[in-house]
Each structure stands twice: as structure tokens, then as C-alpha cells.
């Protein structure tokens, strides 16, 4: 049973999702949250991961570590994305099994679903069609992690769950000019255009694809909610239900930043990615979970955090 003194190992604790999970655990007064910096624990090194699990008391694992990025990073660093994410998944899941952890949460991704599938997307859509080309290596690595969890659950009756979040945003995001996700890239571009008094900003693609966005604390809450829960299914979608087109999100950010210049789009369809991606979360809701964060208020918090910490976020 999950207790306030349970030993919970959170990987990727400095990233967008991992840091949100750690903040939430601290807020809930969990006293034994285990984290380790990359220079001391390389999750790509199986021997070091096994040694870490052997030397530390670990009851639960939340695996939020991985190599992530936006559409350009996925396109340019295919080998890194598939190797790093495959290796981290296999090392953490196998070590958790050997350590006999009580429960494990593996963070999947909605990009693992086929490019063209029925909307809203149900968990049964996994592997039902062709993956979007630009993020195929990353998606394949995530699918392998999901299937590894499913297989351990089947063969050994483990309690491993894969949460599939929609597109996430929040404080401590990556705002790099070349490998950030779309919303952080939008915030960065419009902010820089405003302070540099540039009259127009151009964004990749047509602006027509639709995306569901969730505040990162949504997935943090879900990780803790499902951490000790037994479910009949391994894969559970976690989303907000809030969906807009890229074009609409850009104009929302522009309005909040009071940018009055022109918003332009490079109508290169190859940069659009999946045309629509919204999750059906009825399965997660059937276990008592439900989304609770308001998009616009959350976005205001993120923009405020970005402006306050711009010197950190704008470092290339």
C-alpha cells in the first residue's frame, strides 16, 4: 500500500514531467522521494542502473526520463531518440522487476498512436495503423516500453502501468529554438519578437492541425493517482479534453503576451505532423481519475514563469 513514507524513485526529475511529479509528491508530504542526477546515474548504463536499484530501498518507480523534443529534433536525431528511449525503458523496467518494486508507472506518449485513427483516440488504437513519419523512432521506443510492461504484467502479474499523456506544457519546459515542443516554441518566438520589436512571426506548417494540451500537473496527479492502483489494463490515456488548432494556440499566446504584429505560417504540410490528436480518457475516468486544470489560467502561469526565468530558458 502506498504510504507517505514509501520510497518512490522518480527518473527524469529535472525535466518537465519529472519535476512536476516531484513537486506534487513534496506537496503531498511524501518523505522518501528518490532522485539522482545524470552525472551520478547514467540510465543508459544497465550495470549502473542495476547497482543503483540494489543499493537503494525502492518501493515504487515513476519513469519520466527520456530523450524528447519537437518535430525538428525528432526528424534530425532519429538514432538518439530510439536508442536512448529504448535503453532507458528496458533498463528501468527490468531493474524494477528484479528489485520486486510494488508498482511502476511508465510514461508513454500520444504520438505512439497511428497518424490517422479514429478520434478521440482510444487505447485500443495502438498499433492499428502507420505511425506519423517524423516521430516514428521515438514512438517505436515508447511502444516497446508499453509492450514490455504488458508482457511483464501478463507473465509475472506485475503492476506496471503506461500512462499516455496528450501534448504537455508547464514550468521547466524546454524552450530551445531547435528542439522544443510547439507551445514552448510559440511562447519563445512571440516573446522575442515583441521585445525585439519585430512586426511579424512565421511558424512552421499550415497551422491547421489540432492538438489537445494538458498542463503538466495533470499528468503528475495521474501518476500518483494510479501509482498503487490495480487496473485491468496496462495502457491508460490521460488528457484534458482541451483542443485547439495550432493557429488558435498561437493567437492565444500572442494575445496574452500583447503582441500586435502579424502571425504568418509556412504552408509546408510536411511540417504539420498528425492532423488531429485528442485522447479518449473514459478508461482512466472509470477508475475515478478526472482532469481538473484550466488551460488558460495554466498558460498564464507558464508565461509568467517563462518571463521570470527567461535568462535560463533562452540559453542555447
C-alpha positions in Angstrom: 0.0 0.0 0.0 1.3 3.5 -0.9 2.2 5.4 2.2 3.7 8.8 2.9 7.0 7.1 3.9 7.1 4.8 0.8 10.3 5.0 -1.2 9.4 6.4 -4.6 12.1 6.6 -7.3 11.4 9.3 -9.9 13.6 9.3 -13.0 14.0 12.4 -15.1 13.3 14.6 -12.1 14.8 17.7 -13.7 12.6 17.5 -16.8 9.1 18.9 -17.5 7.2 15.9 -16.2 9.6 14.6 -13.6 9.9 18.0 -11.9 6.1 18.3 -11.8 5.8 14.8 -10.2 8.4 15.7 -7.6 6.7 19.0 -6.8 3.4 17.2 -6.3 4.9 14.4 -4.1 6.5 17.1 -1.9 3.2 19.0 -1.7 1.5 15.8 -0.6 4.2 15.3 2.1 5.8 12.1 0.7 9.1 12.0 2.6 11.2 9.5 0.7 11.3 10.7 -2.9 14.4 9.3 -4.6 16.1 11.2 -7.4 19.6 11.1 -8.9 21.5 13.4 -11.3 22.6 12.2 -14.7 26.3 12.6 -13.8 25.9 10.1 -11.0 23.4 7.7 -12.6 23.5 7.2 -16.3 20.2 5.5 -17.1 21.7 4.2 -20.4 24.2 2.1 -18.5 22.5 -1.2 -17.4 25.1 -2.0 -14.8 24.9 1.3 -13.1 21.1 1.2 -13.1 21.1 -2.3 -11.6 23.6 -1.2 -8.9 21.5 1.8 -8.0 18.4 -0.4 -7.5 20.5 -2.9 -5.5 21.9 -0.2 -3.2 18.7 1.8 -2.6 15.4 0.9 -1.0 12.8 1.4 -3.7 9.1 0.6 -3.3 7.7 2.4 -6.4 9.1 3.7 -9.7 7.8 6.5 -11.9 9.8 6.6 -15.1 9.7 10.1 -16.6 13.2 10.0 -18.1 13.8 10.1 -21.8 15.1 12.0 -24.8 12.4 14.2 -26.0 11.9 17.2 -28.4 9.8 18.8 -31.0 9.1 17.8 -34.6 12.6 19.1 -35.9 14.5 17.3 -33.2 12.6 14.0 -33.9 13.4 14.4 -37.5 17.1 15.1 -37.1 18.1 12.9 -34.2 16.3 9.6 -35.0 19.0 7.3 -33.7 19.3 9.2 -30.4 15.5 9.1 -29.9 15.1 5.4 -30.5 18.2 4.2 -28.7 18.0 6.4 -25.7 14.3 5.8 -25.0 14.5 2.1 -25.7 17.5 1.6 -23.4 16.1 3.7 -20.5 12.8 1.8 -20.7 14.4 -1.7 -20.7 16.9 -0.8 -18.0 14.4 0.7 -15.6 11.6 -1.9 -16.2 14.0 -4.9 -15.8 15.7 -3.4 -12.7 12.2 -2.7 -11.2 11.3 -6.4 -11.8 14.5 -7.7 -10.2 14.0 -5.4 -7.3 10.4 -6.5 -6.9 9.0 -3.0 -6.8 5.4 -2.8 -5.9 4.3 -0.7 -8.8 5.8 1.1 -11.8 4.5 4.0 -13.9 5.9 4.2 -17.4 5.3 7.5 -19.3 4.1 6.8 -22.9 3.1 9.4 -25.4 0.1 10.1 -27.6 2.5 10.2 -30.6 2.7 6.4 -30.3 -0.8 6.1 -31.8 -1.2 5.9 -35.5 -1.2 9.1 -37.6 -4.7 8.5 -38.9 -7.0 6.9 -36.4 -10.5 7.5 -35.0 -10.9 10.5 -32.8 -10.9 10.8 -29.8 -8.2 8.1 -29.6 -8.8 5.1 -27.5 -6.1 2.8 -26.1 -7.2 0.0 -28.5 -5.9 2.2 -31.4 -2.3 1.3 -30.5 -0.6 -0.5 -33.4 -3.7 -0.3 -35.5 -2.1 1.8 -38.3 1.0 3.6 -39.5 2.8 6.0 -37.1 3.5 9.6 -38.1 6.8 9.6 -40.0 8.7 12.4 -38.3 8.5 10.9 -34.8 8.5 7.2 -35.7 11.7 6.2 -33.9 10.6 7.9 -30.6 7.1 6.3 -31.0 8.6 2.9 -31.6 10.7 3.1 -28.4 7.6 4.1 -26.4 5.6 1.3 -27.9 8.4 -1.2 -27.0 8.3 0.1 -23.4 4.5 -0.3 -23.3 4.7 -3.9 -24.6 7.5 -4.7 -22.2 5.2 -3.5 -19.3 2.3 -5.5 -20.8 4.4 -8.6 -21.1 5.7 -8.5 -17.5 2.1 -8.0 -16.3 1.0 -11.0 -18.3 3.8 -13.3 -17.4 4.6 -12.3 -13.8 1.4 -10.4 -12.7 3.4 -7.2 -12.0 1.6 -3.9 -11.5 3.1 -1.8 -14.3 1.0 0.9 -16.0 1.7 3.1 -19.0 0.1 6.5 -18.9 -0.4 8.1 -22.3 -0.5 11.9 -21.9 -1.6 14.4 -24.5 0.7 17.2 -25.5 2.1 18.7 -22.3 3.2 22.2 -21.2 4.3 23.7 -18.0 7.1 25.3 -16.0 10.6 23.9 -16.5 9.8 23.1 -20.1 12.4 23.1 -22.9 12.3 26.5 -24.8 15.3 25.8 -27.1 14.9 27.3 -30.5 15.5 24.0 -32.4 14.3 21.1 -30.3 11.4 22.4 -28.2 7.7 21.3 -28.4 5.3 23.5 -30.3 3.8 25.6 -27.4 7.1 26.4 -25.8 8.4 27.3 -29.2 5.4 29.6 -29.8 5.9 31.4 -26.4 9.6 31.9 -27.2 9.1 33.2 -30.7 6.4 35.6 -29.8 8.2 36.9 -26.7 11.4 37.5 -28.6 9.5 39.2 -31.5 7.8 41.6 -29.0 10.9 42.6 -27.1 12.9 43.0 -30.3 10.1 45.0 -31.9 9.7 42.6 -34.9 6.5 43.2 -36.8 5.8 39.6 -37.9 6.4 36.0 -36.7 6.3 32.9 -39.0 5.5 29.5 -37.8 6.1 26.1 -39.4 3.4 24.3 -41.2 -0.2 25.3 -42.1 -1.4 26.0 -38.5 -4.5 23.7 -39.1 -3.5 20.5 -37.2 -5.4 20.2 -33.9 -3.8 19.4 -30.6 -5.0 18.6 -27.1 -2.9 20.3 -24.5 -2.6 19.3 -20.8 -0.9 21.2 -18.0 1.9 19.1 -16.8 0.5 18.9 -13.2 -2.4 16.9 -14.8 -0.1 14.0 -15.6 1.7 14.4 -12.3 -1.6 14.0 -10.5 -2.4 11.0 -12.6 0.9 9.3 -11.9 0.3 9.5 -8.2 -3.4 8.5 -8.5 -2.5 5.4 -10.4 0.8 4.5 -8.8 -0.6 2.0 -6.3 -3.9 1.2 -8.1 -4.5 -2.1 -9.7 -6.1 -1.8 -13.2 -7.2 -4.5 -15.6 -5.5 -2.6 -18.4 -1.8 -1.6 -18.8 -2.4 1.5 -21.0 -4.4 4.5 -19.9 -4.9 7.8 -21.7 -4.5 11.0 -19.7 -5.8 14.2 -21.3 -7.5 17.5 -20.6 -10.2 17.5 -23.3 -9.0 21.0 -24.3 -8.3 21.0 -28.1 -7.5 23.9 -30.5 -5.7 24.2 -33.8 -2.0 25.3 -33.8 -3.2 28.6 -35.3 -5.6 29.2 -32.4 -2.9 28.4 -29.8 -0.6 30.9 -31.5 -3.1 33.7 -31.3 -4.0 32.9 -27.7 -0.3 33.2 -26.7 0.1 36.4 -28.8 -2.9 37.9 -27.0 -1.5 37.0 -23.6 1.9 38.5 -24.5 0.2 41.5 -26.1 2.0 41.0 -29.4 0.3 43.0 -32.1 2.4 42.0 -35.1 1.4 39.7 -37.9 1.1 35.9 -37.4 2.3 34.0 -40.5 2.5 30.3 -41.4 4.9 28.5 -43.7 2.4 26.3 -45.5 4.7 23.3 -45.8 2.4 20.3 -45.0 5.5 18.1 -44.3 5.9 20.1 -41.0 2.3 19.6 -39.9 2.6 16.2 -38.3 -0.5 14.3 -37.3 -3.6 16.3 -38.4 -5.5 15.7 -35.1 -4.7 14.1 -31.8 -7.2 14.1 -28.9 -7.5 11.3 -26.4 -10.5 9.4 -25.2 -9.9 9.3 -21.4 -13.0 7.3 -20.4 -11.0 4.4 -19.2 -8.9 6.4 -16.8 -12.1 8.2 -15.6 -13.7 4.8 -14.9 -11.1 4.3 -12.2 -12.0 7.7 -10.6 -9.4 10.0 -12.2 -10.5 13.2 -13.9 -8.8 16.2 -15.3 -9.0 19.4 -13.3 -6.7 22.1 -14.6 -7.9 25.1 -16.6 -5.9 25.7 -19.8 -5.8 29.5 -19.9 -5.0 30.0 -16.3 -2.3 27.4 -16.5 -0.9 29.0 -19.6 -0.8 32.4 -17.8 1.3 30.7 -15.1 3.7 29.2 -17.7 4.2 32.5 -19.5 4.8 34.3 -16.2 7.3 31.6 -15.2 9.0 32.0 -18.7 9.4 35.7 -18.4 10.7 35.5 -14.8 13.3 32.8 -15.8 13.9 34.0 -19.3 17.7 34.1 -18.9 17.7 30.4 -18.0 15.1 29.3 -20.7 16.7 31.3 -23.5 20.2 29.7 -23.2 21.0 27.7 -26.3 
